[in-house]
Amino acid sequence: MRLRVGAPGRPSRRASLSVPGEFVPRVRAVLAALPPGQVVTYGEVAAEAGYPGAARGVGAVLRGSEGLPWWRVVRATGHLVPHLAAEQSRRLAAEGVTVVDDRVRPG
């Protein structure tokens, strides 16, 4: 099984999923283990799950799952998810994370 990674109109990279069905549970486990106040990027979650280069796949898991701390995952630049920035910022602030101009700042 292969996961397509890359934006439309750009050369794509492919992240090989060694055993079908392992990606989602591994990503869910990484996300479930994030403590309050810890913020990671999509790419960091993918790498920790054993699938470096599959950041977009992490986003797909978050979109299709409930009960995971989605607000603790940001873009590689530290920016919040654009269409969810207000709610994400509110939740992060409640955990003591500094957000300025929709971007996580080291605290």
RALIN-V425921 format. One record per residue. N is the residue number from 1. RES is the residue in one letter. PHI is phi in whole degrees, -180 to 180 (999 if undefined). Layout:
((N:RES:PHI) (N:RES:PHI))
This chain:
((1:M:999) (2:R:-128) (3:L:-108) (4:R:-81) (5:V:-127) (6:G:141) (7:A:-90) (8:P:-57) (9:G:82) (10:R:-118) (11:P:-58) (12:S:-95) (13:R:-107) (14:R:-121) (15:A:-103) (16:S:-76) (17:L:-97) (18:S:-57) (19:V:-127) (20:P:-53) (21:G:91) (22:E:-86) (23:F:-60) (24:V:-61) (25:P:-62) (26:R:-68) (27:V:-64) (28:R:-59) (29:A:-65) (30:V:-63) (31:L:-65) (32:A:-64) (33:A:-85) (34:L:-70) (35:P:-79) (36:P:-54) (37:G:90) (38:Q:-93) (39:V:-121) (40:V:-132) (41:T:-94) (42:Y:-57) (43:G:-64) (44:E:-66) (45:V:-63) (46:A:-59) (47:A:-64) (48:E:-64) (49:A:-77) (50:G:100) (51:Y:-130) (52:P:-58) (53:G:92) (54:A:-108) (55:A:-58) (56:R:-64) (57:G:-65) (58:V:-63) (59:G:-60) (60:A:-65) (61:V:-63) (62:L:-62) (63:R:-64) (64:G:-98) (65:S:-129) (66:E:-115) (67:G:85) (68:L:-100) (69:P:-78) (70:W:-57) (71:W:-68) (72:R:-89) (73:V:-114) (74:V:-127) (75:R:-68) (76:A:-58) (77:T:-83) (78:G:92) (79:H:-74) (80:L:-76) (81:V:-68) (82:P:-52) (83:H:-79) (84:L:-123) (85:A:-57) (86:A:-63) (87:E:-68) (88:Q:-64) (89:S:-62) (90:R:-61) (91:R:-67) (92:L:-66) (93:A:-61) (94:A:-64) (95:E:-99) (96:G:88) (97:V:-90) (98:T:-85) (99:V:-124) (100:V:-129) (101:D:53) (102:D:59) (103:R:-139) (104:V:-73) (105:R:-114) (106:P:-58) (107:G:-120))
